Amino acid sequence: MLTVHGWKFRVYLMHEEVEFVLGHCEERMEAAIEHLEKELLHIRAGKASPAMLDGIQVEYYGSMTPLSQVSNVSTPDARSVAIQPWEKGLIPVIEKAIMSANLGFNPDNNGEIIRINIPVLTEERRKILVKQVHEEGETAKISTRTSRKEANDSLKKLQKEGLSEDLEKDAEAEVQKLTTAFGKKIEDLVEAKEKDIMTI
């Protein structure tokens, strides 16, 4: 039989477990937002941005290296990206990597700097990109809903192990609050990106 002290310790442990479940749930939802932000960066609106080339790696002294570590990537204006390699010999390597990435860019160089002109997006292309943005948003929402389900399952398990029904219900309400807050963040990110794409 549990002493009062033992019972208090058990309740304390249960509280710790609940905090752990909530913390883990929030971390997973944060990760979904971070992933979404990263994916949205790669969906290019009409404006030039160094982030468009974030995923590109080039072979540098035998190992694959991010483009930003072998060159200076800048946007001299809203319609072009300039890449200045640390070494001139990298120009053909960088051009090849950009072409292989299938981003729809045609790099051009003057022997010193590689330039990429960003074409104006057609109405049709904009619609395709907006659809892509919404798909990424939906993926993030599915991820947060999965985190919610896992957290609620863990809480139900804790209830079977002795967590009071009231505490379990309170914790579930907290999980729902997190889900709603992160759902709103996702919608805001999607909306801002859509606006960015549709702004000519």
DOKEDREN-649145 format. One record per atom (N, C-alpha, C, CB): residue in one letter; x, y, z. Coordinates in steps of 0.02 Angstrom, whole numbers, padded with zeros to 5 digits, always signed. Glycine has a CB too. Example, Ala and Ser with C-alpha at 12.3 -4.5 7.8 and 13.67 -1.06 7.14 Angstrom:
2
A+00660-00284+00390/A+00615-00225+00390/A+00660-00165+00390/A+00565-00224+00452/S+00642-00112+00354/S+00684-00053+00357/S+00645+00002+00394/S+00704-00030+00286/
This chain:
200
M+00042-00060+00000/M+00000+00000+00000/M+00044+00063+00000/M-00048+00000+00062/L+00024+00113-00040/L+00065+00174-00045/L+00057+00217+00017/L+00046+00214-00108/T+00112+00240+00044/T+00109+00289+00099/T+00090+00356+00067/T+00178+00293+00139/V+00074+00405+00110/V+00057+00472+00084/V+00116+00499+00045/V+00037+00520+00142/H+00176+00488+00073/H+00237+00512+00040/H+00245+00478-00028/H+00299+00499+00085/G+00235+00413-00029/G+00242+00374-00090/G+00190+00396-00142/G+00234+00299-00076/W+00130+00410-00118/W+00076+00432-00163/W+00093+00499-00194/W+00008+00436-00124/K+00119+00544-00152/K+00138+00611-00177/K+00192+00605-00230/K+00163+00655-00119/F+00240+00560-00217/F+00295+00550-00265/F+00267+00523-00331/F+00348+00502-00236/R+00218+00478-00326/R+00187+00449-00386/R+00152+00504-00427/R+00136+00393-00366/V+00115+00548-00390/V+00081+00603-00424/V+00132+00649-00458/V+00037+00644-00373/Y+00187+00662-00422/Y+00240+00704-00449/Y+00267+00673-00514/Y+00297+00714-00398/L+00279+00608-00512/L+00305+00573-00571/L+00256+00578-00630/L+00319+00499-00556/M+00192+00571-00614/M+00140+00576-00666/M+00140+00646-00698/M+00070+00561-00636/H+00148+00697-00656/H+00152+00765-00681/H+00211+00774-00728/H+00157+00816-00623/E+00268+00744-00707/E+00329+00747-00749/E+00316+00714-00816/E+00388+00712-00713/E+00282+00656-00814/E+00267+00619-00876/E+00222+00661-00923/E+00231+00552-00860/V+00172+00694-00893/V+00127+00736-00932/V+00166+00793-00965/V+00069+00764-00888/E+00210+00825-00926/E+00252+00880-00952/E+00295+00855-01010/E+00296+00909-00897/F+00322+00794-01001/F+00364+00765-01054/F+00324+00756-01118/F+00394+00698-01030/V+00263+00728-01111/V+00220+00716-01169/V+00205+00782-01205/V+00154+00680-01148/L+00187+00833-01166/L+00170+00898-01195/L+00231+00930-01229/L+00142+00945-01142/G+00288+00925-01196/G+00350+00954-01223/G+00369+00920-01288/G+00407+00947-01173/H+00364+00853-01289/H+00381+00815-01349/H+00334+00833-01407/H+00378+00738-01334/C+00270+00840-01390/C+00219+00857-01440/C+00236+00925-01471/C+00148+00857-01408/E+00253+00973-01428/E+00269+01041-01453/E+00331+01040-01497/E+00279+01090-01394/E+00381+01001-01477/E+00443+00996-01517/E+00429+00969-01586/E+00494+00951-01482/R+00386+00917-01588/R+00369+00886-01653/R+00332+00936-01697/R+00326+00822-01642/M+00288+00976-01667/M+00251+01026-01706/M+00297+01082-01731/M+00193+01055-01664/E+00344+01102-01688/E+00395+01152-01707/E+00434+01127-01768/E+00444+01168-01648/A+00452+01063-01766/A+00491+01033-01820/A+00451+01035-01885/A+00511+00960-01803/A+00385+01024-01880/A+00342+01026-01940/A+00342+01097-01970/A+00269+01005-01923/I+00341+01148-01927/I+00343+01218-01950/I+00410+01232-01984/I+00331+01267-01891/E+00465+01210-01951/E+00531+01222-01980/E+00538+01190-02048/E+00586+01195-01932/H+00512+01129-02054/H+00515+01093-02117/H+00475+01131-02171/H+00488+01020-02109/L+00416+01154-02151/L+00373+01192-02197/L+00409+01255-02221/L+00306+01210-02164/E+00439+01292-02174/E+00475+01354-02193/E+00530+01340-02243/E+00505+01388-02130/K+00566+01285-02232/K+00620+01265-02277/K+00593+01248-02346/K+00659+01205-02248/E+00539+01210-02348/E+00509+01190-02412/E+00482+01251-02450/E+00453+01139-02401/L+00452+01298-02414/L+00424+01358-02446/L+00479+01402-02476/L+00383+01398-02396/L+00537+01401-02445/L+00593+01440-02472/L+00612+01417-02542/L+00654+01435-02426/H+00604+01352-02554/H+00624+01323-02618/H+00571+01334-02673/H+00637+01249-02611/I+00511+01353-02652/I+00459+01367-02702/I+00468+01440-02721/I+00385+01352-02675/R+00492+01452-02781/R+00513+01520-02795/R+00455+01563-02819/R+00567+01520-02846/A+00450+01620-02789/A+00403+01670-02813/A+00440+01706-02869/A+00379+01720-02755/G+00414+01761-02893/G+00446+01795-02949/G+00510+01831-02931/G+00398+01844-02977/K+00523+01841-02866/K+00582+01880-02846/K+00643+01836-02838/K+00568+01918-02781/A+00701+01864-02855/A+00764+01828-02847/A+00782+01826-02774/A+00821+01862-02889/S+00811+01769-02753/S+00833+01762-02684/S+00889+01709-02681/S+00773+01741-02638/P+00942+01723-02641/P+00996+01673-02636/P+00970+01605-02611/P+01050+01699-02589/A+00915+01606-02573/A+00887+01543-02546/A+00865+01495-02601/A+00828+01559-02500/M+00853+01521-02662/M+00832+01478-02718/M+00884+01425-02732/M+00820+01521-02781/L+00947+01440-02715/L+01001+01393-02731/L+01026+01355-02669/L+01059+01431-02762/D+00988+01359-02615/D+01008+01328-02552/D+01025+01254-02557/D+00954+01336-02502/G+00986+01217-02597/G+00997+01144-02599/G+01054+01123-02644/G+00934+01111-02622/I+01086+01170-02679/I+01136+01151-02728/I+01204+01137-02696/I+01144+01206-02781/Q+01233+01079-02716/Q+01298+01060-02692/Q+01344+01052-02752/Q+01295+00993-02650/V+01407+01070-02743/V+01456+01061-02797/V+01515+01020-02772/V+01480+01130-02824/E+01547+00987-02820/E+01605+00947-02801/E+01664+00994-02791/E+01622+00892-02854/Y+01694+00992-02733/Y+01749+01037-02716/Y+01802+00996-02681/Y+01724+01096-02671/Y+01860+00988-02714/Y+01914+00946-02688/Y+01889+00878-02666/Y+01948+00981-02629/G+01849+00847-02709/G+01827+00778-02697/G+01768+00768-02651/G+01882+00741-02669/S+01741+00822-02622/S+01681+00811-02580/S+01626+00860-02600/S+01699+00819-02506/M+01564+00838-02589/M+01507+00880-02607/M+01499+00935-02555/M+01441+00837-02612/T+01498+00997-02578/T+01499+01055-02534/T+01442+01103-02554/T+01567+01092-02537/P+01406+01131-02505/P+01353+01179-02522/P+01381+01238-02562/P+01318+01205-02459/L+01343+01260-02611/L+01363+01316-02654/L+01386+01377-02614/L+01304+01335-02700/S+01350+01391-02559/S+01366+01450-02519/S+01434+01446-02485/S+01312+01461-02467/Q+01464+01386-02484/Q+01530+01379-02452/Q+01588+01384-02502/Q+01534+01313-02415/V+01571+01389-02567/V+01624+01395-02617/V+01617+01459-02659/V+01624+01333-02663/S+01565+01499-02641/S+01554+01560-02679/S+01513+01610-02639/S+01518+01544-02745/N+01510+01670-02666/N+01468+01722-02636/N+01405+01727-02679/N+01506+01791-02632/V+01347+01714-02649/V+01283+01716-02687/V+01246+01778-02666/V+01240+01651-02674/S+01229+01821-02716/S+01193+01883-02699/S+01139+01897-02750/S+01243+01942-02695/T+01097+01946-02734/T+01045+01967-02781/T+01055+02041-02797/T+00973+01954-02752/P+01089+02055-02854/P+01100+02126-02871/P+01036+02164-02883/P+01144+02130-02932/D+00983+02128-02905/D+00917+02160-02914/D+00863+02107-02906/D+00912+02195-02984/A+00800+02127-02912/A+00743+02082-02899/A+00736+02025-02950/A+00680+02121-02897/R+00771+02032-03007/R+00763+01982-03060/R+00825+01939-03073/R+00745+02017-03123/S+00878+01949-03034/S+00937+01908-03048/S+00976+01887-02985/S+00982+01944-03094/V+01010+01830-02992/V+01053+01804-02939/V+01124+01803-02968/V+01031+01732-02914/A+01172+01828-02929/A+01242+01827-02950/A+01282+01780-02905/A+01273+01899-02949/I+01323+01738-02937/I+01364+01690-02900/I+01437+01704-02916/I+01344+01615-02916/Q+01475+01722-02866/Q+01546+01735-02877/Q+01586+01680-02841/Q+01566+01806-02851/P+01612+01632-02880/P+01651+01577-02849/P+01716+01602-02819/P+01665+01522-02901/W+01739+01569-02765/W+01803+01588-02735/W+01859+01573-02785/W+01814+01549-02667/E+01848+01521-02827/E+01899+01502-02877/E+01867+01500-02946/E+01931+01433-02859/K+01900+01530-02996/K+01871+01533-03064/K+01858+01464-03093/K+01918+01571-03110/G+01901+01416-03075/G+01894+01348-03101/G+01827+01315-03082/G+01951+01305-03075/L+01794+01344-03034/L+01730+01315-03011/L+01671+01336-03056/L+01715+01336-02940/I+01680+01386-03099/I+01624+01411-03139/I+01588+01355-03177/I+01650+01463-03189/P+01624+01313-03217/P+01587+01260-03253/P+01554+01209-03206/P+01633+01225-03301/V+01587+01196-03149/V+01561+01147-03101/V+01495+01173-03071/V+01612+01134-03044/I+01495+01238-03054/I+01435+01268-03024/I+01379+01271-03076/I+01450+01340-02998/E+01396+01290-03137/E+01344+01293-03190/E+01312+01224-03200/E+01374+01318-03256/K+01354+01174-03202/K+01329+01105-03212/K+01282+01085-03154/K+01390+01054-03217/A+01303+01102-03092/A+01262+01085-03033/A+01194+01120-03036/A+01299+01105-02967/I+01194+01182-03059/I+01131+01220-03064/I+01085+01189-03116/I+01145+01295-03081/M+01115+01170-03173/M+01075+01139-03227/M+01048+01071-03204/M+01119+01129-03291/S+01090+01032-03168/S+01070+00966-03145/S+01014+00969-03093/S+01129+00928-03116/A+01010+01026-03058/A+00959+01032-03004/A+00889+01041-03032/A+00976+01090-02958/N+00883+01050-03099/N+00818+01056-03131/N+00773+01110-03100/N+00782+00991-03128/L+00802+01167-03087/L+00762+01222-03057/L+00733+01267-03111/L+00806+01263-03010/G+00750+01252-03174/G+00723+01292-03229/G+00764+01355-03240/G+00652+01311-03215/F+00827+01356-03215/F+00870+01415-03223/F+00921+01402-03279/F+00906+01432-03157/N+00938+01456-03316/N+00992+01451-03366/N+01049+01497-03344/N+00966+01470-03437/P+01100+01468-03313/P+01155+01510-03290/P+01196+01536-03349/P+01200+01470-03243/D+01226+01593-03339/D+01264+01627-03391/D+01326+01656-03356/D+01221+01684-03427/N+01385+01653-03387/N+01443+01682-03351/N+01485+01726-03396/N+01486+01627-03322/N+01522+01772-03364/N+01567+01817-03401/N+01640+01801-03386/N+01551+01891-03385/G+01652+01741-03361/G+01720+01721-03343/G+01738+01737-03272/G+01769+01754-03389/E+01696+01778-03239/E+01708+01797-03169/E+01649+01779-03125/E+01723+01873-03164/I+01590+01796-03151/I+01528+01789-03111/I+01476+01750-03152/I+01500+01858-03091/I+01439+01708-03117/I+01384+01672-03149/I+01321+01711-03132/I+01379+01596-03124/R+01281+01725-03183/R+01218+01760-03172/R+01160+01715-03190/R+01216+01826-03214/I+01107+01721-03151/I+01045+01686-03167/I+00990+01738-03171/I+01029+01630-03114/N+00958+01742-03228/N+00902+01788-03234/N+00838+01750-03217/N+00897+01819-03306/I+00799+01780-03174/I+00737+01747-03152/I+00680+01771-03196/I+00722+01763-03076/P+00652+01724-03235/P+00598+01745-03280/P+00535+01765-03241/P+00581+01689-03329/V+00497+01809-03270/V+00433+01829-03239/V+00387+01768-03243/V+00401+01892-03275/L+00352+01755-03188/L+00308+01696-03186/L+00245+01708-03226/L+00290+01679-03114/T+00225+01657-03264/T+00161+01661-03301/T+00105+01648-03251/T+00158+01610-03361/E+00044+01667-03269/E-00014+01655-03226/E-00021+01581-03210/E-00079+01682-03261/E-00011+01540-03262/E-00018+01467-03254/E+00034+01440-03205/E-00011+01432-03322/R+00096+01464-03212/R+00151+01442-03168/R+00136+01463-03096/R+00219+01472-03191/R+00109+01523-03087/R+00092+01547-03020/R+00041+01500-02987/R+00064+01618-03023/K-00010+01480-03027/K-00062+01435-03000/K-00033+01368-02979/K-00118+01424-03052/I+00014+01343-03019/I+00047+01279-03003/I+00086+01286-02937/I+00095+01256-03060/L+00121+01343-02930/L+00161+01354-02869/L+00117+01361-02808/L+00204+01417-02877/V+00060+01396-02815/V+00013+01405-02759/V-00013+01336-02737/V-00046+01452-02779/K-00028+01293-02786/K-00052+01225-02771/K+00002+01188-02730/K-00069+01186-02837/Q+00064+01196-02752/Q+00121+01164-02718/Q+00126+01190-02646/Q+00187+01178-02756/V+00116+01255-02637/V+00119+01286-02570/V+00065+01255-02525/V+00110+01363-02575/H+00005+01249-02552/H-00050+01220-02513/H-00037+01147-02495/H-00117+01226-02552/E-00005+01111-02542/E+00012+01040-02527/E+00062+01036-02470/E+00040+01005-02590/E+00112+01080-02471/E+00161+01082-02417/E+00128+01099-02350/E+00218+01133-02433/G+00080+01146-02353/G+00043+01165-02292/G+00003+01107-02265/G-00004+01224-02307/E-00028+01069-02311/E-00068+01011-02291/E-00023+00957-02259/E-00106+00981-02352/T+00036+00948-02287/T+00083+00899-02259/T+00102+00919-02187/T+00148+00894-02303/A+00113+00984-02177/A+00130+01008-02110/A+00072+00998-02061/A+00150+01083-02112/K+00010+01010-02086/K-00049+01000-02043/K-00057+00927-02024/K-00113+01026-02078/I-00045+00882-02072/I-00051+00810-02058/I+00000+00792-02004/I-00039+00768-02123/S+00060+00820-02011/S+00113+00807-01962/S+00092+00830-01892/S+00177+00842-01984/T+00061+00889-01887/T+00040+00913-01820/T-00017+00870-01793/T+00019+00987-01823/R-00062+00848-01838/R-00117+00805-01814/R-00091+00737-01790/R-00169+00794-01871/T-00039+00712-01823/T-00008+00649-01802/T+00023+00659-01733/T+00045+00626-01854/S+00056+00715-01723/S+00086+00730-01657/S+00032+00734-01604/S+00127+00796-01660/R-00025+00764-01621/R-00080+00770-01573/R-00105+00700-01554/R-00138+00812-01603/K-00114+00657-01604/K-00140+00589-01591/K-00091+00550-01546/K-00151+00550-01658/E-00026+00556-01562/E+00024+00520-01522/E+00024+00545-01450/E+00094+00528-01553/A+00019+00611-01441/A+00018+00639-01374/A-00044+00615-01335/A+00019+00717-01377/N-00102+00617-01368/N-00164+00595-01335/N-00162+00521-01317/N-00224+00609-01380/D-00132+00481-01362/D-00125+00409-01347/D-00081+00399-01286/D-00095+00371-01407/S-00027+00437-01282/S+00019+00432-01224/S-00018+00452-01160/S+00081+00477-01234/L-00060+00504-01164/L-00097+00527-01105/L-00148+00475-01081/L-00133+00594-01120/K-00180+00442-01130/K-00228+00389-01112/K-00192+00331-01077/K-00266+00363-01175/K-00132+00317-01101/K-00092+00264-01071/K-00074+00283-00999/K-00027+00251-01113/L-00057+00347-00989/L-00040+00371-00921/L-00101+00366-00875/L-00014+00444-00924/Q-00160+00379-00904/Q-00221+00374-00864/Q-00231+00303-00839/Q-00284+00398-00905/K-00217+00255-00883/K-00221+00184-00863/K-00171+00168-00808/K-00209+00137-00924/E-00115+00206-00809/E-00063+00192-00758/E-00075+00232-00694/E+00006+00209-00787/G-00131+00269-00691/G-00147+00303-00628/G-00155+00378-00631/G-00095+00288-00580/L-00146+00408-00690/L-00157+00481-00696/L-00231+00495-00689/L-00130+00507-00765/S-00248+00546-00650/S-00320+00560-00640/S-00353+00582-00704/S-00329+00613-00585/E-00418+00569-00710/E-00454+00585-00771/E-00453+00661-00783/E-00527+00560-00765/D-00458+00700-00729/D-00457+00773-00736/D-00392+00798-00766/D-00468+00806-00668/L-00336+00770-00740/L-00271+00791-00766/L-00263+00769-00839/L-00215+00761-00723/E-00288+00711-00854/E-00284+00685-00923/E-00323+00732-00970/E-00311+00612-00927/K-00383+00752-00948/K-00425+00796-00989/K-00392+00865-00997/K-00496+00804-00956/D-00362+00890-00943/D-00327+00955-00947/D-00269+00952-00996/D-00302+00976-00877/A-00232+00897-00992/A-00174+00888-01036/A-00197+00883-01109/A-00133+00826-01016/E-00252+00848-01120/E-00279+00841-01189/E-00299+00910-01215/E-00340+00793-01190/A-00327+00951-01171/A-00346+01019-01191/A-00284+01060-01210/A-00385+01055-01133/E-00229+01049-01173/E-00166+01083-01190/E-00140+01061-01258/E-00112+01068-01136/V-00146+00996-01272/V-00124+00969-01337/V-00165+01001-01392/V-00132+00890-01339/Q-00231+01008-01380/Q-00274+01039-01431/Q-00255+01112-01442/Q-00348+01034-01410/K-00237+01146-01387/K-00216+01217-01393/K-00154+01222-01437/K-00201+01247-01322/L-00107+01176-01426/L-00046+01175-01467/L-00063+01164-01541/L+00003+01120-01442/T-00108+01115-01552/T-00127+01098-01621/T-00159+01158-01655/T-00176+01038-01621/T-00202+01193-01620/T-00235+01251-01648/T-00185+01307-01663/T-00290+01278-01600/A-00139+01319-01615/A-00089+01372-01624/A-00043+01357-01683/A-00047+01381-01559/F-00021+01295-01688/F+00024+01278-01743/F-00013+01275-01810/F+00058+01210-01730/G-00076+01256-01808/G-00118+01257-01868/G-00123+01328-01895/G-00188+01228-01854/K-00130+01376-01850/K-00135+01447-01869/K-00068+01470-01900/K-00153+01490-01807/K-00013+01448-01869/K+00054+01467-01896/K+00061+01441-01967/K+00110+01439-01850/I+00039+01380-01978/I+00044+01349-02045/I+00003+01390-02094/I+00020+01275-02044/E-00059+01406-02076/E-00102+01445-02120/E-00071+01513-02137/E-00171+01455-02088/D-00041+01545-02087/D-00010+01610-02098/D+00049+01605-02147/D+00015+01640-02031/L+00090+01553-02138/L+00147+01544-02183/L+00124+01531-02255/L+00191+01485-02159/V+00073+01489-02262/V+00046+01472-02328/V+00017+01534-02361/V-00008+01416-02323/E-00021+01572-02322/E-00053+01633-02348/E-00001+01684-02371/E-00098+01664-02295/A+00052+01693-02330/A+00104+01742-02348/A+00140+01721-02411/A+00153+01749-02290/K+00154+01655-02417/K+00189+01631-02477/K+00145+01638-02539/K+00211+01557-02468/E+00081+01623-02530/E+00034+01629-02587/E+00032+01701-02611/E-00038+01605-02567/K+00029+01747-02564/K+00027+01819-02581/K+00090+01838-02618/K+00018+01862-02516/D+00147+01812-02595/D+00212+01825-02625/D+00213+01802-02698/D+00268+01790-02585/I+00185+01743-02711/I+00184+01714-02778/I+00137+01753-02823/I+00164+01640-02775/M+00079+01772-02797/M+00029+01805-02839/M+00042+01880-02850/M-00040+01796-02808/T+00090+01908-02811/T+00106+01979-02820/T+00152+01986-02880/T+00139+02009-02756/I+00129+02023-02929/I+00169+02030-02990/I+00218+02088-02982/I+00124+02041-03052/
